[in-house]
Amino acid sequence: MMGETIQTLPQEAMHESLFLSGSLALDLVNTEIIVRDKKRDMLSSTAALARWWDEACEQHPDDCHFVVLEKPINWNTNLLLEVKMLRTVLRTLYTCLIEQQSLDEDTFEYLNRILALGYPALHKTTAQSVKPVIRLRDPQQGAIILPIALSALHLFTTKDQQRLHVCKNERCILFFYDTTRSGTRQWCSLSCMHRSRSFHNYHKNNVATHA
């Protein structure tokens, strides 16, 4: 990773887009954001991916630490491309769910191939107790994409899909899972809601001024 350049984004945009969705799989999708009306990729290098994964594991320890790693992850270009492919697939699936479109069977087969990279096992802890874990058939390939695929499986099979949304702000592409009691959340964050309303009020006032 030495010598790589990590794409720098405005700190406000980076901070708000990280880990607000309530799901590891959605958080991966949300590594593509809109900054000043242009799409930006927060996984612009292997170094950026490694940094995001460290932060993701802090936010979703149960998802990340459920998989047993026997050696450190090799942060290479192939792994980065695999993660981005998974991100594209998940964005397509979640969009289809939200828009109530038919789901592509080939896309599910792709996820199933990822899920097959691991198998359930028992792991003895240092306290001489036993806990369920996932062991990897391919440690390098499955180290990141399998936990994310398991998170997607959990969202597909155990959550209310009616609570899966894309931010109402037309200038935002972030997904989130609504955990509010009322189930009426429409924006990915309060800041995004305020920006959206300010944008519409500005244009509404301009139209009224020139009418």
N, C-alpha and C positions, 0 to 999 in steps of 0.2 A: 504493500500500500504506500510505500515511501515514494515521494515525488508526485503523487496524484493531486490534482486540484479539485476541491469540493466546491460545487456551485454555491455561491452565496446568495441567499434570499433575504428580503427585509425581515428583521427579527420578529416583528409583530405577526406577519403572515405565517412564518414558520412556527411560532409558538402556538398560535390558535389552531393550526391545522393538525397538530400532533395529538393523537390519542384522545380525541373527544367523542369518538363514535360509540364506545362501549363494547368494541369487539376487535380482537387482534386482526381478523381477516379484513374488516372494514378499514382499520387503520392502515393496512397495506394499500388498499385502494386509494386512500386519502393522501398517499405520498405524491399524487399528482394534484396540483393546486392551480388556482388562477391568481396571478399577481399582476396588477396594473393591466388587466384585460388580456394577459398572455398566459398560456399554460406553461407551468414550470414543473420539472421533475426533481423531486427531492432526493431521489436515488440516482444521482448523476454519476456516481463512481462507486467502486467497491468500498472505498473508505466511507462514503456517505451511507452505504448499506450497512456496514459494520456499526457505525454510530447509531443509525436508526434502530437496528436490532437490539443493541444494548439498552436503549431507552424503552423499546417495546417490551423487553423482558422485565424491566422494572415496573411497567404499568400492568403487565399481564403475566405475573410469575407462575400462576397455575398452568397457563397454556405453554409457556416456554420450558419450564423445568419438568414438565411431565415426560419429556423425551430425554432419554439417557444418551449423553455424548461421551464417547470413549477417547476423543482427542479434540484439540481445538479446531475451529472451523477454518478452512482455507478460503479466504476471501478473494476469489478470482473472478475473471470476467464471465466464465461459464455460469457460475452461481448467480451472478447479477442478472444475466439474461434469463435464467430459470425463474427467478423471483419476479422479474418484469412480465414474463409470460403468464405466470399465475395471477399477477395483478390485472392483466388484461382480461383473462378469463373470468375472474371474480367480478370485475366491473360489468362485463356483459351479462352475467347471471343476475346480479343484483338489479341491473336496469330492467331486465326482462320481468323480474318479480314485481318491481314497483309499477311498471307500465302494463302489467298483466299480459305479457306476450308469451308465446310458446317458448319453451326451453329447449335448447339444442342438445340432442342425445350425445353428440360427439364431445361437447363441453363437459358433460358429466363423466364420460369415459376418461377424459384428461384428469379430472379430479380423482377418480377412482384409482388411476395409475399412481398418483401421488400417495394416496392413502395406503396403497399396497407396499410402500417403501418401509413401513414399520409394522410391528406386531406387539400385542399386549404381553407383558411379562411381570414378574415379581422381582422387587429389588430390596435387598437387606440394607438397612440404614446403619449408621454408626451406633445408634442406640439399641441395636439388636431387634428392631422391629421390622416389619415388612410393609412395603407400599406398592401400589400398582404403578407401572411405568410403561412407556413405549420404547422398545428397542428398534434400532434402525438396521435394515438390511444393507443400505447404502449410506453410511454416515455422512459423507460429503454432500451428496445430492439431497438427502432428506433432512439435514440439520435444521434448516429454516423452513423450507416449503411444506414439510409434513406438519409441524405445529400450526402453521397458518391454515392448511387444508382441514385439519381437525377443528379449528375454530370455525371455519366456514361450514363444516358438517354440523356442528353444534347449533349454529345460527339457522341453518336450513331445517333442522329436525326437531328442535326443542323450543324455538322462539316463535312469537306471533309475527308472521310475515307482514301483517297489516301495520306494524310499527316500524318497518324499515322505510326510510325516506331519503330523498336527496334534498339538500337545503333549498328553501323557497327562493333564496336570493338568485336571480337569473344570472348573476355574475359569479356564481360559486358552483363547484361541482362536487362538493364533499357529501359523503353519505353519513348517516347516523342511525342508531337504533333508539327509538323513543322509549325511555324508561319512566316518564312522568306518569302520575296516577291518572290524570285526565286523558292521556294519549293524544294530546293536541299540539305537541311541539312541532314547529315548522321550519326552524332555522338550526343550522349546525351549532351556532353560538349566539349569545346576546350581542356581541360586537358585530357579527355579520348581519343580524337583524337590524341594528341601528344604521349600519352602512347602507343596507338595502332601502330602508325608509328614507334616509337622508338623500339618497340618489333619486328616488322617485319624487320626493318633495321638491328637490332642486329643479328637476325637469318640469314638474307641474307648475311651479312658479314662473319658470322661463316662458312656458306656453301662455300663461295668463298675462305676463308682462307684454308679450308681443302680439296678443290678440287684438 
